[in-house]
Amino acid sequence: MNRAGKAAGDQREEAKKMTAEQNKPEVNETLKKLLSGEDLFETVETDRGTFTIKYPRPKVLRQIQVLLAQRFDDVNLGNIAPSTLRFYEIYATLDIVIVKAPQWWDDLDSSEDCPDDKLIGDLYRRYLRFYNRIQSEIGGAGAGSGKEPPAGASGTEKADVVAGAFSGIAHDEGVPGADGRTD
């Protein structure tokens, strides 16, 4: 190959490298933190005290599903109302994502032992807002992202909780407060 042909080949390779570099997706700060192993937390004030919620990574979302499965070991799920299953998903989620709480909460075996349904609903809504906000920041699924959440991601699948203790908790933008708005 002559010099001109080699130079043209070198230029093509350099252009390919530059194009590949330009086409790399930008990694935002929130995603960088998560990818580097940094945990993300949100502290929420309630009438019952201060709670700290930890953003759940996919591995933690699987742990929530395992906890749910353990709670229903040897139970025919066909005999349990879907709303009851949803309540248990809420309890399992809170048991995992709340990492700091008032002493009275820490003394409970599980969030399902908390008699204050309003508090449970409030904490779960705040968890959903936090989860959806982080998903939105990293460009993933969540409220307002326009993307469907991954199947099995606790607190993200589109399902309403029917009338009952946690009435009004749902996972789509149509539920007041679930998307982080206060209006």
N, C-alpha and C positions, 0 to 999 in steps of 0.2 A: 504494500500500500504506500502511495506517495505521501508527502508531507501534507498536501492540501486535503487528501482523503482522511488522514489521521486527525487533522485539526477539526474537520467537519464532524467526525465521529466523536471527538472530545467535546465539542460544543453541544452536540445532541445529548450526550450523557449529562453534561452540566445542566442543560435545560430540563431534562427529566428530573434531576435532583431538586432543582429549584421549584418545579411544578409540584413535586411530591411534598416538599416542605410547605409550600403555600396551601396545599389541600389538607394538611393536618388539621383536625378539628381543634379549636381553642378549648383549653381546659380552664374553667373558671375557678375562682378562689375556693368556693365551697366544695367543689369536686376535688380540687387539689388536697384540701384538708382531709376529706374522707379517704382518698386514695393513699395518703401518707400515713393513715392509721389514726388520725386525730378524731376524737369523739366530739359530737355536737350535742349541746344540751340547751334546754329551755327551762327557765324557772318561772313557775306560775304561782300567783298569789290567789288564795281562796279564803272563804270565811272560816275554813277549818285548818288553815295553816299554809305553809309554803311547800311546794312540791317541785322536784326537778325531774324533767323528762329527758331521757336519752334517745337520740335519733337511732332507730333500729336499722342496722345493715341487713342485707338479704339473709345472712346466716342467722341473725336474731329473729327475723320473720319466720324462718323455718322452726326455730326453737319454740315460738309461740304455737305453731301448728302441732308440734310434738307434745307440748304441754296439754293442749286441747285433746289430743288423741289419748293421752294417759288418763285424763279425767273421765273419758268415756270408754275406757277399756272394758270389754265384756258387756257393753250396752248396745242394744239394737237401736241404732240412730233413727230408724224408721218410726220408732215409737215416741220420738221426741219432737216437739213442735219446732219448726225452723226459728221462731223467735227466741226460744229457749237456747238453742244452739248459738244464736247470735249474741245473747247475753253472756254466755260462757266465753265466746271469743273476745268480748269486751273485757271481761275479768282477766283472762289469760294475757291479753295485750297489756293491760295496766300492771299486772304482776311482774311483767318483764321490763317495761319501758320506764316505770317510775323507779328512779335510783336513789332518790333522797326525799324523805317525807318526815312529817311530824312523828314523834315517838309513838303516839297512839296508833298510827297507820302501820308503823314498823312492827308493832306488837300483834297485828293481825296475821293469821296464817295466809290469807289471800284477800285480794280486793273484794271477792264475793262475800266476805264476812263483814264488810262495811254496811251498816244499816242505812246510810244516807244515799238514796238513789240519785238525788239531785247532784251530789258531789261526784258520784261515779260518772254520771252523764256529762258533767262539766269537765272533768279531767279527760274523759275520752274525746270530747269535742276539741279540747286544747291539743291533745296528742294529734288528732287528725289535721288540725290547722298547721301544727309544726311540721308534721310529715309532708303535707302537701306543699308547704312553703319551701322546704328543702328540695323536694322533687322539682319544683318549679325553678329554683335557683340552679340546679344542676342540669336542667333541661330534660328531666325524666317525666314519667307519668305523674299525674297529680291534678289537683283542682286547677282548672284554667290552662293546663298545658296543651290541651287538644290531643293528648295521647292517652291510650287506654293503659291503666295500671297493669302490672304483671299479675297473672293469676296467683292467688294465694297470698298476696301481700296484705297482711292484716291491716285493716283500717283503710283499704283502698278500693276493694271491689264494690261495685255499685249495687247496694242492697239497703233497703230501709229496715229499720227496726219497727215492728208493728206496735200498735197501741200497747202501752204497758209502762213499766218503770223507766225505760229509756226511750220513750216515744220521741220521735223527731230526730234521732241520731241517724244519719245516713251518710253516704259517701259520694254524693255528687254535688255539683255547684248549686243546685236548687234548694239546698237546706240552709236556712239562715245560720250563719256562724261557722259552718263547716269549711268554708273557703277562706276564713280569716277576716272577712268583712264584719264590721260592727254595726252596719246600718240595718 
